[in-house]
Structures are given as structure tokens and as C-alpha cells.
């Protein structure tokens, strides 16, 4: 385990039975409270994706914004927010998907990704992969090439990597069980 992974693991707080009974929520707000740790995370992610020539970082509502916007700046890329329905002011594309505890929809501005642009999809955590798949689908429908997915935390035991293939998936901390 790297020192960065250890610091992230130590900062993440488990919240049992949230948002519903039986789910253990991985709370990253203690990570957000540590500016040094946030800087390290952004630097680490940017270093790993610099060679991918990323044009657009798509961050998923809402914690994907927190990690995606500074990552886009570090990569010299545009940032595009993928949001819940009705939150974006311009014309959008919409993608429905299943969550581990329900269903949801994401929207992306129709001009957020141009044909041929290389897209990196970012979020704080990947569980079953539904939200990430939806964000990737939106980018592809706009003509983008999804070069990868980046997450701070990955609940690997839920198998999202299989859904995100063949794109590269990188996470800083993997929980295997």
C-alpha cells in the first residue's frame, strides 16, 4: 500500500445504513477537509493520465465535480459536469441507469464533448458502475472517445470494472470485500 493510499484509507469514514439499511457508505468529507491530501490526490491522478492526451474531463454529480474540475485544470483539459435532470441550463442529452439502490438519470450539455475529443470520466467512488457507464455513454453519444475512468475509491467486490471495459479504469483505493 502506498503512503497516499494509506492516508486516504485513514481519512475515509464508514457510515453504516446510509442511504438505506444494509449499505455502508464511504464518506469522503474527511478527505475534502484535508487540503494537502486533496492536492496529493489531484497531483497523483493528473500524473497518471497526462500521457492520455485528455481533452475533456467529465465529472459526475456531485462529488465528481470536486475531483474532476481540479484534475481538468491540471491536465489542461475542459471540464464538463454530468448532472441530474433539470440542473443544466442548456440543451442536454439524457441517459438512464441503475444504481445499487434504485434508478437515476444523468444529463450532459449537448456541446460538452465534440466529436473526436478524448474524454476522462471522474468520480469520487465507483460501486456497481451504473453512473460511470451512463456518463461514458453520454460522452460517446456526443462523439467523444472515452479513454478512461478515474476514481478515488473503488468497491472492487461489486464488479464495476467489467462494465467499464474496454476503457482503462484507475482507482487510488480498492476495497476488495
GIJOSUL-V39675 format. One record per pair of residues at least 24 apart in sequence whose C-alpha atoms are under 10 Angstrom apart, sorted by the first residue. I is the first residue (numbers start at 1). GAP is how many residues later the second one is. D is the distance in Angstrom with one decimal. If there is no record, write none. Layout:
I_GAP_D, I_GAP_D
This chain:
1_172_9.1, 2_170_9.3, 2_171_9.6, 4_33_8.0, 4_36_7.5, 4_37_7.8, 4_40_8.9, 4_168_8.2, 4_169_9.1, 5_36_9.4, 5_147_9.3, 5_148_9.7, 5_166_9.9, 5_167_6.2, 5_168_5.8, 5_169_9.1, 6_166_9.9, 6_167_8.6, 7_24_8.8, 7_30_7.6, 8_29_7.6, 8_30_9.5, 8_33_8.8, 8_144_8.6, 8_145_8.9, 8_164_8.4, 8_165_7.5, 9_144_9.1, 9_163_9.7, 9_164_7.3, 9_165_9.5, 9_166_9.6, 11_26_9.3, 12_141_9.4, 19_82_8.8, 20_81_8.2, 23_77_9.5, 23_78_9.0, 26_98_9.8, 26_99_8.3, 26_127_8.5, 26_128_10.0, 26_129_9.5, 27_97_9.8, 27_98_9.8, 28_35_9.0, 28_96_7.9, 28_97_9.1, 28_124_9.3, 28_125_9.1, 29_34_9.7, 32_34_8.6, 32_35_9.6, 38_28_9.6, 38_29_8.4, 38_32_9.6, 39_31_9.1, 39_32_9.9, 41_26_8.4, 41_30_9.1, 41_111_7.8, 41_131_8.2, 42_25_7.1, 42_26_8.8, 42_27_9.7, 42_28_6.7, 42_29_5.7, 42_30_9.5, 42_31_9.7, 42_32_7.7, 42_33_10.0, 42_110_9.7, 43_27_9.3, 43_28_7.9, 43_31_7.6, 43_32_9.8, 44_27_9.5, 44_128_8.7, 45_26_7.1, 45_29_9.2, 45_30_9.5, 45_77_10.0, 45_105_7.6, 45_106_8.8, 45_107_8.8, 45_125_8.7, 45_126_8.8, 45_127_8.4, 46_24_9.2, 46_25_6.0, 46_26_8.2, 46_27_9.2, 46_28_6.1, 46_29_6.1, 46_30_9.8, 47_24_9.8, 47_27_8.9, 47_28_8.6, 48_102_9.6, 48_122_8.8, 49_26_7.9, 49_71_8.6, 49_98_9.4, 49_99_8.7, 49_100_9.9, 49_101_8.9, 49_121_9.4, 50_24_8.8, 50_25_6.2, 50_26_9.3, 51_24_9.6, 52_66_8.1, 52_67_9.3, 52_68_9.0, 52_95_7.2, 52_96_8.8, 53_24_8.8, 53_64_9.4, 53_65_7.0, 53_66_9.0, 53_67_9.7, 53_94_9.0, 54_24_8.8, 54_63_7.8, 54_64_5.1, 54_65_5.8, 54_66_6.4, 54_91_9.6, 54_92_9.2, 54_93_7.7, 54_94_9.3, 55_24_8.8, 55_58_8.7, 55_59_9.5, 55_61_9.4, 55_62_5.7, 55_63_5.1, 55_64_6.1, 55_65_8.1, 55_89_9.4, 55_90_9.8, 55_92_10.0, 56_24_6.9, 56_56_8.2, 56_57_7.0, 56_58_9.2, 56_61_7.0, 56_62_6.3, 56_63_4.9, 56_64_6.4, 56_65_8.5, 56_83_9.5, 56_88_8.9, 56_89_9.9, 56_90_9.5, 57_24_8.5, 57_55_9.8, 57_56_9.4, 57_61_8.6, 57_62_5.7, 57_63_4.8, 57_64_5.8, 57_65_6.9, 57_89_9.8, 57_91_9.9, 57_92_9.6, 57_93_9.9, 58_24_6.5, 58_50_8.9, 58_54_8.7, 58_55_9.0, 58_61_6.9, 58_62_6.2, 58_63_4.8, 58_64_6.1, 58_65_8.7, 58_74_9.8, 58_77_7.4, 58_78_8.5, 58_80_9.8, 58_81_8.1, 58_88_9.8, 58_91_9.5, 59_24_8.7, 59_61_8.6, 59_62_6.0, 59_63_4.9, 59_64_6.0, 59_65_9.2, 59_73_9.4, 59_76_8.3, 59_91_9.8, 60_24_9.0, 60_46_8.3, 60_47_9.6, 60_48_9.6, 60_61_7.8, 60_62_6.7, 60_63_5.9, 60_64_8.8, 60_71_7.6, 60_72_7.8, 60_74_9.7, 60_75_7.2, 61_45_8.4, 61_46_9.8, 61_61_10.0, 61_62_8.2, 61_63_9.8, 61_70_9.3, 62_61_8.3, 62_62_9.0, 63_59_9.1, 63_60_6.3, 63_61_5.8, 63_62_8.6, 64_57_8.6, 64_58_5.6, 64_59_3.8, 64_60_5.5, 64_61_8.4, 64_86_9.7, 64_87_8.6, 64_88_9.7, 65_57_8.1, 65_58_7.5, 65_59_8.8, 66_56_9.5, 66_57_8.4, 66_58_8.1, 67_55_7.1, 67_56_6.8, 67_57_6.8, 67_83_9.5, 67_84_8.8, 67_85_8.5, 68_52_9.1, 68_53_8.1, 68_54_5.6, 68_55_7.1, 68_56_8.9, 68_82_9.1, 68_83_9.7, 69_53_9.3, 71_49_9.9, 71_51_8.8, 72_48_9.1, 72_50_9.8, 77_41_9.6, 77_42_9.3, 77_43_9.7, 78_34_8.8, 78_35_9.1, 78_41_9.5, 79_33_8.3, 79_34_9.6, 79_40_9.7, 79_41_9.7, 80_28_7.6, 80_29_8.0, 80_31_9.5, 80_32_5.8, 80_33_7.9, 80_39_9.8, 80_41_9.5, 80_59_9.8, 81_25_9.8, 81_26_8.6, 81_27_6.8, 81_28_8.3, 81_31_8.3, 81_41_10.0, 81_54_9.6, 82_24_6.1, 82_25_5.5, 82_26_5.0, 82_27_8.0, 82_30_9.3, 82_39_9.6, 82_49_9.6, 82_52_9.3, 82_53_6.7, 82_56_8.8, 82_57_9.6, 83_24_5.2, 83_25_6.6, 83_26_9.2, 83_52_9.4, 84_24_9.0, 92_46_9.7, 93_45_6.9, 93_46_9.5, 93_48_8.4, 93_49_8.6, 94_40_8.9, 94_41_9.5, 94_43_9.6, 94_44_7.3, 95_36_9.4, 95_38_9.4, 95_39_5.8, 95_40_7.8, 95_41_9.8, 95_42_7.5, 95_43_6.6, 95_46_9.9, 96_34_9.1, 96_35_8.9, 96_37_10.0, 96_38_6.9, 96_39_9.9, 97_32_9.6, 97_33_5.8, 97_34_6.8, 97_35_9.5, 97_36_8.1, 97_37_6.3, 97_38_9.8, 98_30_8.8, 98_31_8.9, 98_32_5.6, 98_33_7.8, 98_35_9.8, 98_36_9.2, 99_28_8.8, 99_29_7.0, 99_30_8.0, 99_31_5.7, 99_32_7.2, 100_27_7.6, 100_28_6.2, 100_29_8.8, 100_30_8.0, 100_31_10.0, 100_58_9.3, 101_27_10.0, 103_27_9.1, 103_28_9.8, 104_26_9.0, 104_27_8.2, 104_30_9.6, 105_25_10.0, 105_26_8.4, 105_29_8.1, 105_30_9.8, 106_25_7.7, 106_26_9.9, 106_28_6.9, 106_29_7.1, 106_32_8.4, 107_27_9.0, 107_28_8.2, 107_31_7.7, 108_27_8.0, 108_30_6.8, 108_31_8.1, 108_34_9.4, 109_29_9.4, 109_30_9.9, 109_33_9.4, 110_28_9.0, 110_29_9.3, 110_31_9.3, 110_32_6.9, 111_31_7.7, 112_26_9.7, 112_27_8.1, 112_30_8.0, 112_32_9.6, 113_25_9.0, 113_26_6.3, 113_27_8.6, 113_28_9.2, 113_29_5.9, 113_30_7.1, 113_31_6.0, 113_32_9.4, 114_25_8.7, 114_26_9.7, 114_27_9.9, 114_28_6.3, 114_29_6.1, 114_30_6.3, 114_31_9.6, 115_24_9.2, 115_25_8.6, 115_26_9.1, 115_27_6.3, 115_28_3.9, 115_29_5.2, 115_30_8.1, 116_24_9.4, 116_26_9.1, 116_27_5.9, 116_28_5.1, 116_29_6.2, 116_30_9.7, 117_25_9.4, 117_26_7.4, 117_27_4.9, 117_28_6.1, 117_29_8.5, 117_30_9.6, 118_25_9.4, 118_26_5.9, 118_27_4.9, 118_28_6.0, 118_29_6.1, 118_30_9.1, 119_25_6.3, 119_26_5.8, 119_27_4.6, 119_28_5.7, 119_29_7.2, 119_30_8.8, 120_24_9.8, 120_25_8.7, 120_26_6.0, 120_27_5.8, 120_28_5.1, 120_29_5.7, 120_30_7.2, 120_47_9.7, 120_48_9.6, 120_49_9.9, 121_25_7.5, 121_26_8.4, 121_27_6.4, 121_28_4.7, 121_29_6.3, 121_30_8.6, 121_48_9.5, 122_26_8.7, 122_27_5.8, 122_28_4.9, 122_29_5.9, 122_30_8.7, 122_48_9.8, 122_49_9.9, 123_26_8.2, 123_27_6.7, 123_28_5.2, 123_29_7.2, 123_30_8.6, 123_31_10.0, 123_48_9.8, 124_26_8.3, 124_27_5.2, 124_28_5.0, 124_29_6.1, 124_30_8.6, 124_47_9.2, 124_48_9.9, 125_25_8.9, 125_26_5.4, 125_27_5.9, 125_28_4.5, 125_29_5.5, 125_30_7.6, 125_46_8.5, 125_47_9.9, 125_48_9.3, 125_49_9.7, 126_24_9.0, 126_25_6.5, 126_26_8.4, 126_27_6.5, 126_28_4.9, 126_29_6.2, 126_30_8.2, 126_32_9.0, 126_33_9.5, 126_34_7.0, 126_35_9.0, 126_45_8.7, 126_48_9.7, 127_26_8.7, 127_27_6.3, 127_28_5.0, 127_29_7.3, 127_30_8.4, 127_31_6.0, 127_32_7.7, 127_33_6.3, 127_34_9.5, 127_48_9.9, 128_26_9.3, 128_27_7.8, 128_28_8.7, 128_29_8.9, 128_30_5.4, 128_31_6.3, 128_32_4.9, 128_33_8.7, 128_34_9.8, 128_35_8.5, 129_25_9.6, 129_26_9.6, 129_29_8.4, 129_30_7.9, 129_31_4.5, 129_32_7.5, 129_33_8.9, 129_34_6.7, 129_35_7.2, 130_30_7.9, 130_33_8.3, 130_34_9.2, 132_28_8.9, 132_31_9.1, 132_32_7.6, 133_27_9.0, 133_30_7.1, 133_31_6.3, 133_32_9.7, 136_28_8.5, 136_31_9.6
